[in-house]
Amino acid sequence: MRRILAITGGVGGAKLALGLARHLAPDEVLFAVNTGDDFEHLGLEIAPDLDTLTYTLAGLANPELGWGRADETWNFMETLAALGGETWFRLGDRDLALHVARTRLLAAGVSRTDATDRISRALGIEHRIVPMSDDPVRTLVHTPDGTLAFQHYFVRERCAPTVTGFTFDGIADARPNPAILAWLETATGIVICPSNPFVSVDPLLNLPGLRAALAACPAPVVAVSPIVGGQAIKGPTAKMMQELRVPATAAAVAAHYGDLLDGFVLDRQDAALDGALRPATIVAQTVMLTLADRMALAETVLDFVDALR
Ligand code: FO1
């Protein structure tokens, strides 16, 4: 039996996560999700990466936007705009209900882990999704003009400012989710989904003790490159790498994870790097346009993990 820990951030990670969920039973995979993107907005607790994975696994994700819900309507936003409210971060009518539900659970003293469980179960998800920590961690984006909260950089400023670095506010006092540490005791593989290494995966790896726990776990760690042929499939990963003066290449992503990795999955476009990196490599089609692509990549990754055991 497999026991996979899948580490995931936003849209790209959720695609592979869906493929993994189609191959693995609920007791064979734990999805550990970045919460550095979380913020409080309009009085609501928003957890974008948890939301994206939750909607994806529930079959409710908005395929055009990549975030939020399918079949969305925007009456709340339009009404808020008419009242002169803040509309740079769009909350659809259906999506809004999830944030209200989460906010009420957290206000009642329910942990983020239990709130996530309750919401995902209510949406019919059998696989387990856990926030990386029950403690708040906030990704801050440093730019030459000052520091921005992550969603202000990402959504409000549309990733336009030049990035000089990131910090994860609260991380020193945040404990890794105990469910993740417990899972590692019996894990047979760790998969880092094709999420942004700097803002989606690093918050998790920087939680006190978590990187060491991953390294100490005998299961192989395999990452899937979010960079294909020098470009990010989605989002600002390549732009960030250029601004951080790191080459925007799959090789640089593998180097970023360093000795944590036992295996690295390259896209066909980067086949020239196969065998030329420190971890073991395989070449696959990592661009996931269809459900079949997601399932095929998940199967390839799971076979690679098994081969490295
Ligand atoms: N991303 C946007 O680009 N614009 C939005 O208005 C927006 C709203 C939004 C609401 C709820 C939610 O869970 C996510 C939302 N996102 C939006 C996505 C998002 O914040 C980012 O894609 C992630 O933080 C990056 O992983």
Residues whose N, C-alpha, C, O or C-beta is under 5 A from the ligand:
A	BS01	FO1	G10 D37 A47 P48 D51 W67 W88 F89 R90 V155
